[in-house]
Amino acid sequence: MTSMDDAGTAVRRTDDATLDDLQGVTLLEDERVRYDLQPAWSNWADVLALGTVLLPVFGLGLVLYAMAWLERRHTRYVVTDQRLIAQYGVLSVRTTEYRIAALRAIYTETGLIERLRGLGTVAFRTDSSSMLSFSGIPNYEAVADAVRERQRAFEN
């Protein structure tokens, strides 16, 4: 089930492990998808603002709009009951994944404008101090809570 939130961000919350449109994400045996998210357009606010200013200059603004659209379209965050997966990239794709059982810290953050739009950032840290951030996502607190619940299940 896919829907758009108030900020125009694609949000999918599902427990369907047979989700066919998880392009590039292979689920493990018995793994279920909890969230499949895209960042909000506000992550590219500076590029879009510059595109608006440069629109009259030989259509340069259209190039910036297209770059932001492509980058957003090819950025996704997936939360399963076992892993966190972030995919980035238009021409080459980079995937970062963490096992939920390996997480040591979860951080949430929202600025004034993001808070008004119901958006925020959730960052995850492992023992190695590497960080994975899901920025500009709707329901960021619910995503963090879902990961915390799964952490507790792994601890027991």
C-alpha positions as protocol buffer text, in pm:
chain_id: "A"
residue {
  index: 1
  type: MET
  ca { x: 0 y: 0 z: 0 }
}
residue {
  index: 2
  type: THR
  ca { x: 160 y: 326 z: -114 }
}
residue {
  index: 3
  type: SER
  ca { x: 33 y: 667 z: -19 }
}
residue {
  index: 4
  type: MET
  ca { x: 152 y: 1026 z: -26 }
}
residue {
  index: 5
  type: ASP
  ca { x: 175 y: 1222 z: 294 }
}
residue {
  index: 6
  type: ASP
  ca { x: 101 y: 1594 z: 330 }
}
residue {
  index: 7
  type: ALA
  ca { x: 456 y: 1682 z: 222 }
}
residue {
  index: 8
  type: GLY
  ca { x: 427 y: 1483 z: -102 }
}
residue {
  index: 9
  type: THR
  ca { x: 653 y: 1208 z: 25 }
}
residue {
  index: 10
  type: ALA
  ca { x: 596 y: 850 z: -84 }
}
residue {
  index: 11
  type: VAL
  ca { x: 522 y: 633 z: 217 }
}
residue {
  index: 12
  type: ARG
  ca { x: 464 y: 263 z: 219 }
}
residue {
  index: 13
  type: ARG
  ca { x: 400 y: 75 z: 539 }
}
residue {
  index: 14
  type: THR
  ca { x: 345 y: -291 z: 485 }
}
residue {
  index: 15
  type: ASP
  ca { x: 390 y: -630 z: 640 }
}
residue {
  index: 16
  type: ASP
  ca { x: 386 y: -801 z: 301 }
}
residue {
  index: 17
  type: ALA
  ca { x: 709 y: -998 z: 257 }
}
residue {
  index: 18
  type: THR
  ca { x: 628 y: -1067 z: -107 }
}
residue {
  index: 19
  type: LEU
  ca { x: 637 y: -703 z: -212 }
}
residue {
  index: 20
  type: ASP
  ca { x: 727 y: -713 z: -583 }
}
residue {
  index: 21
  type: ASP
  ca { x: 834 y: -354 z: -633 }
}
residue {
  index: 22
  type: LEU
  ca { x: 1135 y: -355 z: -399 }
}
residue {
  index: 23
  type: GLN
  ca { x: 1368 y: -306 z: -694 }
}
residue {
  index: 24
  type: GLY
  ca { x: 1726 y: -376 z: -598 }
}
residue {
  index: 25
  type: VAL
  ca { x: 1638 y: -498 z: -249 }
}
residue {
  index: 26
  type: THR
  ca { x: 1643 y: -871 z: -194 }
}
residue {
  index: 27
  type: LEU
  ca { x: 1461 y: -982 z: 116 }
}
residue {
  index: 28
  type: LEU
  ca { x: 1607 y: -1251 z: 338 }
}
residue {
  index: 29
  type: GLU
  ca { x: 1409 y: -1563 z: 417 }
}
residue {
  index: 30
  type: ASP
  ca { x: 1115 y: -1476 z: 643 }
}
residue {
  index: 31
  type: GLU
  ca { x: 1201 y: -1104 z: 631 }
}
residue {
  index: 32
  type: ARG
  ca { x: 913 y: -858 z: 625 }
}
residue {
  index: 33
  type: VAL
  ca { x: 913 y: -498 z: 506 }
}
residue {
  index: 34
  type: ARG
  ca { x: 790 y: -248 z: 764 }
}
residue {
  index: 35
  type: TYR
  ca { x: 857 y: 80 z: 582 }
}
residue {
  index: 36
  type: ASP
  ca { x: 959 y: 168 z: 228 }
}
residue {
  index: 37
  type: LEU
  ca { x: 1026 y: 543 z: 221 }
}
residue {
  index: 38
  type: GLN
  ca { x: 1151 y: 820 z: -3 }
}
residue {
  index: 39
  type: PRO
  ca { x: 1287 y: 1146 z: 133 }
}
residue {
  index: 40
  type: ALA
  ca { x: 1079 y: 1462 z: 107 }
}
residue {
  index: 41
  type: TRP
  ca { x: 1140 y: 1726 z: -158 }
}
residue {
  index: 42
  type: SER
  ca { x: 1264 y: 1955 z: 117 }
}
residue {
  index: 43
  type: ASN
  ca { x: 1595 y: 1763 z: 113 }
}
residue {
  index: 44
  type: TRP
  ca { x: 1658 y: 1937 z: -220 }
}
residue {
  index: 45
  type: ALA
  ca { x: 1516 y: 2278 z: -125 }
}
residue {
  index: 46
  type: ASP
  ca { x: 1844 y: 2459 z: -197 }
}
residue {
  index: 47
  type: VAL
  ca { x: 1881 y: 2300 z: -542 }
}
residue {
  index: 48
  type: LEU
  ca { x: 1517 y: 2372 z: -627 }
}
residue {
  index: 49
  type: ALA
  ca { x: 1551 y: 2734 z: -510 }
}
residue {
  index: 50
  type: LEU
  ca { x: 1863 y: 2779 z: -723 }
}
residue {
  index: 51
  type: GLY
  ca { x: 1680 y: 2617 z: -1014 }
}
residue {
  index: 52
  type: THR
  ca { x: 1400 y: 2870 z: -979 }
}
residue {
  index: 53
  type: VAL
  ca { x: 1649 y: 3157 z: -983 }
}
residue {
  index: 54
  type: LEU
  ca { x: 1836 y: 3014 z: -1283 }
}
residue {
  index: 55
  type: LEU
  ca { x: 1525 y: 2917 z: -1480 }
}
residue {
  index: 56
  type: PRO
  ca { x: 1548 y: 3221 z: -1710 }
}
residue {
  index: 57
  type: VAL
  ca { x: 1918 y: 3153 z: -1777 }
}
residue {
  index: 58
  type: PHE
  ca { x: 1909 y: 2920 z: -2077 }
}
residue {
  index: 59
  type: GLY
  ca { x: 1682 y: 2676 z: -1899 }
}
residue {
  index: 60
  type: LEU
  ca { x: 1959 y: 2592 z: -1652 }
}
residue {
  index: 61
  type: GLY
  ca { x: 1695 y: 2575 z: -1382 }
}
residue {
  index: 62
  type: LEU
  ca { x: 1527 y: 2286 z: -1564 }
}
residue {
  index: 63
  type: VAL
  ca { x: 1851 y: 2090 z: -1545 }
}
residue {
  index: 64
  type: LEU
  ca { x: 1865 y: 2146 z: -1168 }
}
residue {
  index: 65
  type: TYR
  ca { x: 1499 y: 2045 z: -1134 }
}
residue {
  index: 66
  type: ALA
  ca { x: 1568 y: 1726 z: -1331 }
}
residue {
  index: 67
  type: MET
  ca { x: 1874 y: 1645 z: -1121 }
}
residue {
  index: 68
  type: ALA
  ca { x: 1675 y: 1685 z: -798 }
}
residue {
  index: 69
  type: TRP
  ca { x: 1388 y: 1477 z: -935 }
}
residue {
  index: 70
  type: LEU
  ca { x: 1621 y: 1195 z: -1045 }
}
residue {
  index: 71
  type: GLU
  ca { x: 1812 y: 1196 z: -719 }
}
residue {
  index: 72
  type: ARG
  ca { x: 1495 y: 1183 z: -512 }
}
residue {
  index: 73
  type: ARG
  ca { x: 1342 y: 916 z: -734 }
}
residue {
  index: 74
  type: HIS
  ca { x: 1650 y: 699 z: -685 }
}
residue {
  index: 75
  type: THR
  ca { x: 1682 y: 743 z: -308 }
}
residue {
  index: 76
  type: ARG
  ca { x: 1494 y: 509 z: -83 }
}
residue {
  index: 77
  type: TYR
  ca { x: 1498 y: 388 z: 271 }
}
residue {
  index: 78
  type: VAL
  ca { x: 1368 y: 43 z: 362 }
}
residue {
  index: 79
  type: VAL
  ca { x: 1306 y: -81 z: 715 }
}
residue {
  index: 80
  type: THR
  ca { x: 1244 y: -452 z: 751 }
}
residue {
  index: 81
  type: ASP
  ca { x: 1200 y: -653 z: 1065 }
}
residue {
  index: 82
  type: GLN
  ca { x: 1571 y: -747 z: 1042 }
}
residue {
  index: 83
  type: ARG
  ca { x: 1758 y: -471 z: 855 }
}
residue {
  index: 84
  type: LEU
  ca { x: 1778 y: -104 z: 764 }
}
residue {
  index: 85
  type: ILE
  ca { x: 1859 y: -44 z: 397 }
}
residue {
  index: 86
  type: ALA
  ca { x: 1941 y: 283 z: 222 }
}
residue {
  index: 87
  type: GLN
  ca { x: 1985 y: 305 z: -156 }
}
residue {
  index: 88
  type: TYR
  ca { x: 2124 y: 607 z: -335 }
}
residue {
  index: 89
  type: GLY
  ca { x: 2230 y: 684 z: -687 }
}
residue {
  index: 90
  type: VAL
  ca { x: 2114 y: 751 z: -1039 }
}
residue {
  index: 91
  type: LEU
  ca { x: 2389 y: 615 z: -1262 }
}
residue {
  index: 92
  type: SER
  ca { x: 2562 y: 399 z: -1005 }
}
residue {
  index: 93
  type: VAL
  ca { x: 2372 y: 265 z: -707 }
}
residue {
  index: 94
  type: ARG
  ca { x: 2513 y: 255 z: -356 }
}
residue {
  index: 95
  type: THR
  ca { x: 2340 y: 46 z: -92 }
}
residue {
  index: 96
  type: THR
  ca { x: 2411 y: 60 z: 280 }
}
residue {
  index: 97
  type: GLU
  ca { x: 2248 y: -180 z: 520 }
}
residue {
  index: 98
  type: TYR
  ca { x: 2263 y: -241 z: 891 }
}
residue {
  index: 99
  type: ARG
  ca { x: 2128 y: -533 z: 1084 }
}
residue {
  index: 100
  type: ILE
  ca { x: 1889 y: -407 z: 1350 }
}
residue {
  index: 101
  type: ALA
  ca { x: 2049 y: -640 z: 1604 }
}
residue {
  index: 102
  type: ALA
  ca { x: 2383 y: -458 z: 1551 }
}
residue {
  index: 103
  type: LEU
  ca { x: 2249 y: -109 z: 1624 }
}
residue {
  index: 104
  type: ARG
  ca { x: 2372 y: 68 z: 1935 }
}
residue {
  index: 105
  type: ALA
  ca { x: 2202 y: 406 z: 1909 }
}
residue {
  index: 106
  type: ILE
  ca { x: 1907 y: 573 z: 1739 }
}
residue {
  index: 107
  type: TYR
  ca { x: 1885 y: 949 z: 1700 }
}
residue {
  index: 108
  type: THR
  ca { x: 1589 y: 1155 z: 1583 }
}
residue {
  index: 109
  type: GLU
  ca { x: 1594 y: 1515 z: 1473 }
}
residue {
  index: 110
  type: THR
  ca { x: 1356 y: 1765 z: 1321 }
}
residue {
  index: 111
  type: GLY
  ca { x: 1390 y: 2133 z: 1246 }
}
residue {
  index: 112
  type: LEU
  ca { x: 1115 y: 2391 z: 1269 }
}
residue {
  index: 113
  type: ILE
  ca { x: 1012 y: 2373 z: 903 }
}
residue {
  index: 114
  type: GLU
  ca { x: 1035 y: 1995 z: 895 }
}
residue {
  index: 115
  type: ARG
  ca { x: 831 y: 1968 z: 1214 }
}
residue {
  index: 116
  type: LEU
  ca { x: 557 y: 2183 z: 1064 }
}
residue {
  index: 117
  type: ARG
  ca { x: 547 y: 1948 z: 767 }
}
residue {
  index: 118
  type: GLY
  ca { x: 560 y: 1631 z: 982 }
}
residue {
  index: 119
  type: LEU
  ca { x: 908 y: 1535 z: 863 }
}
residue {
  index: 120
  type: GLY
  ca { x: 1230 y: 1446 z: 1039 }
}
residue {
  index: 121
  type: THR
  ca { x: 1554 y: 1253 z: 1033 }
}
residue {
  index: 122
  type: VAL
  ca { x: 1632 y: 922 z: 1199 }
}
residue {
  index: 123
  type: ALA
  ca { x: 2000 y: 828 z: 1232 }
}
residue {
  index: 124
  type: PHE
  ca { x: 2131 y: 490 z: 1337 }
}
residue {
  index: 125
  type: ARG
  ca { x: 2476 y: 407 z: 1480 }
}
residue {
  index: 126
  type: THR
  ca { x: 2656 y: 77 z: 1522 }
}
residue {
  index: 127
  type: ASP
  ca { x: 2950 y: -20 z: 1744 }
}
residue {
  index: 128
  type: SER
  ca { x: 3189 y: 87 z: 1470 }
}
residue {
  index: 129
  type: SER
  ca { x: 3050 y: 441 z: 1504 }
}
residue {
  index: 130
  type: SER
  ca { x: 2931 y: 442 z: 1144 }
}
residue {
  index: 131
  type: MET
  ca { x: 2605 y: 625 z: 1090 }
}
residue {
  index: 132
  type: LEU
  ca { x: 2312 y: 570 z: 857 }
}
residue {
  index: 133
  type: SER
  ca { x: 2060 y: 855 z: 825 }
}
residue {
  index: 134
  type: PHE
  ca { x: 1711 y: 852 z: 683 }
}
residue {
  index: 135
  type: SER
  ca { x: 1656 y: 1224 z: 627 }
}
residue {
  index: 136
  type: GLY
  ca { x: 1339 y: 1412 z: 543 }
}
residue {
  index: 137
  type: ILE
  ca { x: 1104 y: 1124 z: 610 }
}
residue {
  index: 138
  type: PRO
  ca { x: 744 y: 1134 z: 730 }
}
residue {
  index: 139
  type: ASN
  ca { x: 650 y: 954 z: 1050 }
}
residue {
  index: 140
  type: TYR
  ca { x: 1014 y: 956 z: 1156 }
}
residue {
  index: 141
  type: GLU
  ca { x: 921 y: 891 z: 1519 }
}
residue {
  index: 142
  type: ALA
  ca { x: 711 y: 588 z: 1421 }
}
residue {
  index: 143
  type: VAL
  ca { x: 1003 y: 453 z: 1216 }
}
residue {
  index: 144
  type: ALA
  ca { x: 1239 y: 498 z: 1512 }
}
residue {
  index: 145
  type: ASP
  ca { x: 988 y: 332 z: 1746 }
}
residue {
  index: 146
  type: ALA
  ca { x: 946 y: 35 z: 1509 }
}
residue {
  index: 147
  type: VAL
  ca { x: 1323 y: -14 z: 1502 }
}
residue {
  index: 148
  type: ARG
  ca { x: 1343 y: 13 z: 1882 }
}
residue {
  index: 149
  type: GLU
  ca { x: 1075 y: -255 z: 1915 }
}
residue {
  index: 150
  type: ARG
  ca { x: 1270 y: -486 z: 1686 }
}
residue {
  index: 151
  type: GLN
  ca { x: 1588 y: -418 z: 1886 }
}
residue {
  index: 152
  type: ARG
  ca { x: 1410 y: -531 z: 2202 }
}
residue {
  index: 153
  type: ALA
  ca { x: 1294 y: -848 z: 2027 }
}
residue {
  index: 154
  type: PHE
  ca { x: 1654 y: -929 z: 1931 }
}
residue {
  index: 155
  type: GLU
  ca { x: 1777 y: -861 z: 2285 }
}
residue {
  index: 156
  type: ASN
  ca { x: 1528 y: -1111 z: 2434 }
}
